[in-house]
Amino acid sequence: MGREIDEGWIEEAVERYRRIEALQAEFDEAARGLKVTVHSPDGLVELVVTAAGAITEVRITGTLGGRSNAEVSESIQAAVTAAAGAAHWAREKLHAEMFAGYRPLREV
C-alpha cells in the first residue's frame, strides 16, 4: 500500500523553509552590523566586535608607560577573550529576537 502525498503540506514546508532561509540571511547581515565594545579588566585595551565575531576596532585607551610586554599581552588577551564572549552574547540575543516566532526543533 503506497503513501498518499499531501501536496499542501509539502508546499507549506517549502514555504516555511524559504522564510527561515531568508530570515537566516537577515540574521547574518544583522550580526555583521551589530557591534559591542569591550575593555580589558585593567582598562588598557578597548575592542569593538560584531555579533558575527569580527573585531573591527582596537584601541589602547590606557597608559603604556611602565608596563612590560607580558602585561600588555595579557591585557590584549583579556580583551580578545571578552570580545569573544560579547559576540556570543550579542548573537544569542539577536537570534532570540529574530527567531522568537519559531519553535525550536527537538533537542537531541
OpenMM code with the backbone's topology and positions (N, CA, C; nanometers):
from openmm import Vec3, app, unit

residues = "MET GLY ARG GLU ILE ASP GLU GLY TRP ILE GLU GLU ALA VAL GLU ARG TYR ARG ARG ILE GLU ALA LEU GLN ALA GLU PHE ASP GLU ALA ALA ARG GLY LEU LYS VAL THR VAL HIS SER PRO ASP GLY LEU VAL GLU LEU VAL VAL THR ALA ALA GLY ALA ILE THR GLU VAL ARG ILE THR GLY THR LEU GLY GLY ARG SER ASN ALA GLU VAL SER GLU SER ILE GLN ALA ALA VAL THR ALA ALA ALA GLY ALA ALA HIS TRP ALA ARG GLU LYS LEU HIS ALA GLU MET PHE ALA GLY TYR ARG PRO LEU ARG GLU VAL".split()
positions = [
    Vec3(0.0823, -0.1159, 0.0000),
    Vec3(0.0000, 0.0000, 0.0000),
    Vec3(0.0887, 0.1250, 0.0000),
    Vec3(0.0742, 0.2127, -0.0979),
    Vec3(0.1556, 0.3327, -0.1086),
    Vec3(0.1041, 0.4444, -0.0203),
    Vec3(0.1916, 0.5343, 0.0112),
    Vec3(0.1548, 0.6502, 0.0932),
    Vec3(0.0988, 0.7599, 0.0039),
    Vec3(0.0027, 0.8319, 0.0555),
    Vec3(-0.0507, 0.9460, -0.0166),
    Vec3(0.0389, 1.0666, 0.0086),
    Vec3(0.0562, 1.1461, -0.0939),
    Vec3(0.1382, 1.2656, -0.0816),
    Vec3(0.0457, 1.3847, -0.0619),
    Vec3(0.0672, 1.4564, 0.0436),
    Vec3(-0.0121, 1.5747, 0.0743),
    Vec3(0.0601, 1.6952, 0.0133),
    Vec3(0.0169, 1.7353, -0.1051),
    Vec3(0.0806, 1.8449, -0.1771),
    Vec3(0.0764, 1.9749, -0.0967),
    Vec3(-0.0342, 2.0010, -0.0294),
    Vec3(-0.0463, 2.1226, 0.0515),
    Vec3(0.0574, 2.1275, 0.1620),
    Vec3(0.0768, 2.0135, 0.2290),
    Vec3(0.1755, 2.0066, 0.3366),
    Vec3(0.3147, 2.0318, 0.2812),
    Vec3(0.3453, 1.9739, 0.1663),
    Vec3(0.4763, 1.9914, 0.1037),
    Vec3(0.4974, 2.1378, 0.0675),
    Vec3(0.3969, 2.2023, 0.0093),
    Vec3(0.4092, 2.3430, -0.0275),
    Vec3(0.4311, 2.4306, 0.0959),
    Vec3(0.3580, 2.4011, 0.2032),
    Vec3(0.3763, 2.4768, 0.3276),
    Vec3(0.5170, 2.4576, 0.3837),
    Vec3(0.5652, 2.3348, 0.3778),
    Vec3(0.7001, 2.3066, 0.4287),
    Vec3(0.8053, 2.3804, 0.3468),
    Vec3(0.7895, 2.3813, 0.2164),
    Vec3(0.8848, 2.4508, 0.1298),
    Vec3(0.8804, 2.6012, 0.1577),
    Vec3(0.7606, 2.6570, 0.1720),
    Vec3(0.7468, 2.7998, 0.2002),
    Vec3(0.8079, 2.8345, 0.3359),
    Vec3(0.7838, 2.7501, 0.4364),
    Vec3(0.8432, 2.7736, 0.5689),
    Vec3(0.9953, 2.7694, 0.5592),
    Vec3(1.0494, 2.6752, 0.4847),
    Vec3(1.1940, 2.6666, 0.4658),
    Vec3(1.2475, 2.7945, 0.4017),
    Vec3(1.1778, 2.8445, 0.3006),
    Vec3(1.2214, 2.9677, 0.2330),
    Vec3(1.2172, 3.0871, 0.3281),
    Vec3(1.1134, 3.0961, 0.4108),
    Vec3(1.1051, 3.2058, 0.5074),
    Vec3(1.2199, 3.1981, 0.6080),
    Vec3(1.2469, 3.0788, 0.6554),
    Vec3(1.3563, 3.0620, 0.7516),
    Vec3(1.4902, 3.0937, 0.6867),
    Vec3(1.5080, 3.0499, 0.5638),
    Vec3(1.6320, 3.0779, 0.4911),
    Vec3(1.6510, 3.2290, 0.4739),
    Vec3(1.5435, 3.3005, 0.4378),
    Vec3(1.5507, 3.4460, 0.4228),
    Vec3(1.5794, 3.5122, 0.5569),
    Vec3(1.5150, 3.4637, 0.6630),
    Vec3(1.5382, 3.5185, 0.7957),
    Vec3(1.6815, 3.4922, 0.8413),
    Vec3(1.7361, 3.3774, 0.8056),
    Vec3(1.8753, 3.3465, 0.8396),
    Vec3(1.9702, 3.4438, 0.7695),
    Vec3(1.9415, 3.4767, 0.6443),
    Vec3(2.0235, 3.5738, 0.5717),
    Vec3(2.0151, 3.7108, 0.6395),
    Vec3(1.8952, 3.7507, 0.6834),
    Vec3(1.8782, 3.8766, 0.7555),
    Vec3(1.9553, 3.8730, 0.8874),
    Vec3(1.9500, 3.7595, 0.9549),
    Vec3(2.0218, 3.7430, 1.0806),
    Vec3(2.1720, 3.7596, 1.0590),
    Vec3(2.2248, 3.6945, 0.9565),
    Vec3(2.3685, 3.7046, 0.9275),
    Vec3(2.4086, 3.8489, 0.8995),
    Vec3(2.3268, 3.9197, 0.8218),
    Vec3(2.3540, 4.0601, 0.7906),
    Vec3(2.3475, 4.1452, 0.9170),
    Vec3(2.2464, 4.1233, 0.9980),
    Vec3(2.2318, 4.1992, 1.1228),
    Vec3(2.3481, 4.1718, 1.2176),
    Vec3(2.3940, 4.0475, 1.2229),
    Vec3(2.5055, 4.0110, 1.3108),
    Vec3(2.6338, 4.0823, 1.2687),
    Vec3(2.6506, 4.1015, 1.1385),
    Vec3(2.7693, 4.1745, 1.0916),
    Vec3(2.7619, 4.3227, 1.1264),
    Vec3(2.6405, 4.3751, 1.1417),
    Vec3(2.6240, 4.5167, 1.1712),
    Vec3(2.6114, 4.5506, 1.3187),
    Vec3(2.5808, 4.4530, 1.4023),
    Vec3(2.5642, 4.4758, 1.5457),
    Vec3(2.7012, 4.4755, 1.6129),
    Vec3(2.7358, 4.5856, 1.6782),
    Vec3(2.8685, 4.5988, 1.7388),
    Vec3(2.8591, 4.6133, 1.8903),
    Vec3(2.9566, 4.5560, 1.9582),
    Vec3(2.9658, 4.5616, 2.1034),
    Vec3(3.1076, 4.6067, 2.1379),
    Vec3(3.1206, 4.6946, 2.2360),
    Vec3(3.2516, 4.7423, 2.2803),
    Vec3(3.2859, 4.6767, 2.4131),
    Vec3(3.4092, 4.6272, 2.4226),
    Vec3(3.4567, 4.5640, 2.5464),
    Vec3(3.5939, 4.6219, 2.5826),
    Vec3(3.6310, 4.6039, 2.7089),
    Vec3(3.7598, 4.6531, 2.7585),
    Vec3(3.8317, 4.5418, 2.8332),
    Vec3(3.9618, 4.5532, 2.8366),
    Vec3(4.0383, 4.4632, 2.9223),
    Vec3(4.0087, 4.5030, 3.0671),
    Vec3(4.0263, 4.4100, 3.1612),
    Vec3(3.9960, 4.4412, 3.3020),
    Vec3(4.0744, 4.5619, 3.3560),
    Vec3(4.1940, 4.5834, 3.3055),
    Vec3(4.2740, 4.6963, 3.3540),
    Vec3(4.2471, 4.8259, 3.2776),
    Vec3(4.1574, 4.8218, 3.1786),
    Vec3(4.1212, 4.9413, 3.1038),
    Vec3(4.2212, 4.9827, 2.9972),
    Vec3(4.3238, 4.9044, 2.9762),
    Vec3(4.4271, 4.9405, 2.8787),
    Vec3(4.3791, 4.9254, 2.7347),
    Vec3(4.3033, 4.8194, 2.7076),
    Vec3(4.2648, 4.7862, 2.5703),
    Vec3(4.1139, 4.7920, 2.5549),
    Vec3(4.0706, 4.8522, 2.4446),
    Vec3(3.9286, 4.8569, 2.4091),
    Vec3(3.9137, 4.7935, 2.2706),
    Vec3(3.8165, 4.7033, 2.2574),
    Vec3(3.7891, 4.6385, 2.1294),
    Vec3(3.6430, 4.6576, 2.0934),
    Vec3(3.6176, 4.6694, 1.9640),
    Vec3(3.4820, 4.6678, 1.9118),
    Vec3(3.4696, 4.5402, 1.8310),
    Vec3(3.3668, 4.4621, 1.8621),
    Vec3(3.3459, 4.3327, 1.7969),
    Vec3(3.2028, 4.3265, 1.7459),
    Vec3(3.1842, 4.2632, 1.6306),
    Vec3(3.0486, 4.2436, 1.5792),
    Vec3(2.9911, 4.1164, 1.6393),
    Vec3(2.8586, 4.1028, 1.6302),
    Vec3(2.7941, 3.9805, 1.6774),
    Vec3(2.8378, 3.8607, 1.5935),
    Vec3(2.8902, 3.8872, 1.4745),
    Vec3(2.9426, 3.7798, 1.3899),
    Vec3(3.0820, 3.7360, 1.4347),
    Vec3(3.1425, 3.8103, 1.5283),
    Vec3(3.2717, 3.7714, 1.5832),
    Vec3(3.3914, 3.8444, 1.5260),
    Vec3(3.3695, 3.9387, 1.4354),
    Vec3(3.4812, 4.0126, 1.3761),
    Vec3(3.5199, 4.1303, 1.4656),
    Vec3(3.6473, 4.1402, 1.4971),
    Vec3(3.6976, 4.2551, 1.5717),
    Vec3(3.7202, 4.3662, 1.4700),
    Vec3(3.6503, 4.4784, 1.4884),
    Vec3(3.6569, 4.5862, 1.3894),
    Vec3(3.7427, 4.7039, 1.4338),
    Vec3(3.7657, 4.7167, 1.5636),
    Vec3(3.8498, 4.8257, 1.6131),
    Vec3(3.9284, 4.7786, 1.7347),
    Vec3(4.0518, 4.8269, 1.7435),
    Vec3(4.1370, 4.8012, 1.8592),
    Vec3(4.1954, 4.9351, 1.9018),
    Vec3(4.1794, 4.9682, 2.0284),
    Vec3(4.2329, 5.0943, 2.0801),
    Vec3(4.3093, 5.0678, 2.2097),
    Vec3(4.4186, 5.1371, 2.2237),
    Vec3(4.4893, 5.1391, 2.3512),
    Vec3(4.4366, 5.2635, 2.4222),
    Vec3(4.3626, 5.2429, 2.5313),
    Vec3(4.2977, 5.3553, 2.5992),
    Vec3(4.3680, 5.3930, 2.7291),
    Vec3(4.4538, 5.3063, 2.7756),
    Vec3(4.5281, 5.3353, 2.8983),
    Vec3(4.6697, 5.3784, 2.8646),
    Vec3(4.7490, 5.3946, 2.9680),
    Vec3(4.8879, 5.4364, 2.9515),
    Vec3(4.9793, 5.3143, 2.9471),
    Vec3(5.0675, 5.3124, 2.8485),
    Vec3(5.1608, 5.2003, 2.8352),
    Vec3(5.2818, 5.2161, 2.9268),
    Vec3(5.3094, 5.3356, 2.9701),
    Vec3(5.4291, 5.3636, 3.0500),
    Vec3(5.4478, 5.2678, 3.1655),
    Vec3(5.5641, 5.2055, 3.1702),
    Vec3(5.5991, 5.1179, 3.2803),
    Vec3(5.5447, 4.9759, 3.2701),
    Vec3(5.4666, 4.9463, 3.1682),
    Vec3(5.4127, 4.8098, 3.1532),
    Vec3(5.5087, 4.7255, 3.0707),
    Vec3(5.5236, 4.6026, 3.1137),
    Vec3(5.6096, 4.5109, 3.0385),
    Vec3(5.5336, 4.4571, 2.9176),
    Vec3(5.6061, 4.3980, 2.8254),
    Vec3(5.5433, 4.3347, 2.7093),
    Vec3(5.4430, 4.2284, 2.7532),
    Vec3(5.4782, 4.1538, 2.8561),
    Vec3(5.3895, 4.0483, 2.9069),
    Vec3(5.2597, 4.1077, 2.9608),
    Vec3(5.2678, 4.2208, 3.0312),
    Vec3(5.1472, 4.2848, 3.0851),
    Vec3(5.0565, 4.3359, 2.9725),
    Vec3(5.1165, 4.3956, 2.8708),
    Vec3(5.0389, 4.4439, 2.7567),
    Vec3(4.9745, 4.3256, 2.6847),
    Vec3(5.0504, 4.2180, 2.6680),
    Vec3(4.9966, 4.0976, 2.6035),
    Vec3(4.8791, 4.0411, 2.6816),
    Vec3(4.8892, 4.0380, 2.8137),
    Vec3(4.7793, 3.9891, 2.8977),
    Vec3(4.6549, 4.0763, 2.8823),
    Vec3(4.6736, 4.2069, 2.8733),
    Vec3(4.5602, 4.2978, 2.8540),
    Vec3(4.4930, 4.2726, 2.7203),
    Vec3(4.5728, 4.2547, 2.6175),
    Vec3(4.5174, 4.2276, 2.4844),
    Vec3(4.4424, 4.0950, 2.4852),
    Vec3(4.5023, 3.9932, 2.5448),
    Vec3(4.4371, 3.8613, 2.5512),
    Vec3(4.3056, 3.8683, 2.6277),
    Vec3(4.3048, 3.9405, 2.7371),
    Vec3(4.1819, 3.9533, 2.8162),
    Vec3(4.0731, 4.0250, 2.7359),
    Vec3(4.1117, 4.1275, 2.6610),
    Vec3(4.0140, 4.1999, 2.5797),
    Vec3(3.9605, 4.1121, 2.4675),
    Vec3(4.0462, 4.0335, 2.4050),
    Vec3(4.0027, 3.9433, 2.2974),
    Vec3(3.9078, 3.8370, 2.3534),
    Vec3(3.9389, 3.7838, 2.4699),
    Vec3(3.8504, 3.6858, 2.5339),
    Vec3(3.7149, 3.7485, 2.5656),
    Vec3(3.7169, 3.8710, 2.6169),
    Vec3(3.5917, 3.9414, 2.6453),
    Vec3(3.5140, 3.9677, 2.5166),
    Vec3(3.5847, 3.9979, 2.4085),
    Vec3(3.5194, 4.0234, 2.2791),
    Vec3(3.4497, 3.8982, 2.2284),
    Vec3(3.5130, 3.7839, 2.2441),
    Vec3(3.4514, 3.6575, 2.2000),
    Vec3(3.3227, 3.6316, 2.2789),
    Vec3(3.3282, 3.6543, 2.4086),
    Vec3(3.2095, 3.6369, 2.4919),
    Vec3(3.0995, 3.7356, 2.4565),
    Vec3(3.1370, 3.8593, 2.4294),
    Vec3(3.0389, 3.9616, 2.3935),
    Vec3(2.9749, 3.9304, 2.2582),
    Vec3(3.0533, 3.8817, 2.1636),
    Vec3(2.9990, 3.8455, 2.0325),
    Vec3(2.8985, 3.7320, 2.0468),
    Vec3(2.9311, 3.6339, 2.1282),
    Vec3(2.8398, 3.5213, 2.1511),
    Vec3(2.7101, 3.5710, 2.2159),
    Vec3(2.7211, 3.6557, 2.3176),
    Vec3(2.6045, 3.7111, 2.3850),
    Vec3(2.5171, 3.7887, 2.2861),
    Vec3(2.5792, 3.8732, 2.2044),
    Vec3(2.5037, 3.9548, 2.1080),
    Vec3(2.4340, 3.8671, 2.0042),
    Vec3(2.5025, 3.7626, 1.9590),
    Vec3(2.4442, 3.6690, 1.8616),
    Vec3(2.3239, 3.5973, 1.9208),
    Vec3(2.3348, 3.5516, 2.0450),
    Vec3(2.2248, 3.4831, 2.1123),
    Vec3(2.1046, 3.5761, 2.1306),
    Vec3(2.1303, 3.6990, 2.1707),
    Vec3(2.0236, 3.7971, 2.1909),
    Vec3(1.9546, 3.8285, 2.0583),
    Vec3(2.0321, 3.8510, 1.9548),
    Vec3(1.9765, 3.8790, 1.8226),
    Vec3(1.8950, 3.7604, 1.7718),
    Vec3(1.9465, 3.6407, 1.7904),
    Vec3(1.8768, 3.5196, 1.7462),
    Vec3(1.7431, 3.5055, 1.8189),
    Vec3(1.7448, 3.5294, 1.9493),
    Vec3(1.6215, 3.5182, 2.0272),
    Vec3(1.5167, 3.6185, 1.9793),
    Vec3(1.5605, 3.7371, 1.9415),
    Vec3(1.4677, 3.8393, 1.8931),
    Vec3(1.4145, 3.8053, 1.7538),
    Vec3(1.5020, 3.7628, 1.6651),
    Vec3(1.4619, 3.7417, 1.5261),
    Vec3(1.3846, 3.6122, 1.5045),
    Vec3(1.4162, 3.5103, 1.5827),
    Vec3(1.3537, 3.3799, 1.5628),
    Vec3(1.2526, 3.3462, 1.6727),
    Vec3(1.2040, 3.4469, 1.7426),
    Vec3(1.1113, 3.4241, 1.8531),
    Vec3(0.9843, 3.3520, 1.8090),
    Vec3(0.9416, 3.3722, 1.6843),
    Vec3(0.8184, 3.3119, 1.6357),
    Vec3(0.8311, 3.1677, 1.5918),
    Vec3(0.9515, 3.1143, 1.5958),
    Vec3(0.9732, 2.9764, 1.5516),
    Vec3(1.0042, 2.8892, 1.6711),
    Vec3(0.9318, 2.7837, 1.6838),
    Vec3(0.9594, 2.6926, 1.7945),
    Vec3(1.0841, 2.6112, 1.7582),
    Vec3(1.1666, 2.5807, 1.8562),
    Vec3(1.2884, 2.5039, 1.8285),
    Vec3(1.2543, 2.3593, 1.7924),
    Vec3(1.3447, 2.2987, 1.7169),
    Vec3(1.3311, 2.1557, 1.6887),
    Vec3(1.3641, 2.0800, 1.8167),
    Vec3(1.3207, 1.9572, 1.8217),
    Vec3(1.3512, 1.8753, 1.9409),
    Vec3(1.5021, 1.8721, 1.9629),
    Vec3(1.5394, 1.8863, 2.0894),
    Vec3(1.6813, 1.8786, 2.1224),
    Vec3(1.7202, 1.7329, 2.1318),
    Vec3(1.8381, 1.7049, 2.0800),
    Vec3(1.8892, 1.5680, 2.0803),
    Vec3(1.9645, 1.5409, 2.2063),
] * unit.nanometer
topology = app.Topology()
chain = topology.addChain("A")
for resn in residues:
    res = topology.addResidue(resn, chain)
    for name in ("N", "CA", "C"):
        topology.addAtom(name, app.Element.getBySymbol(name[0]), res)
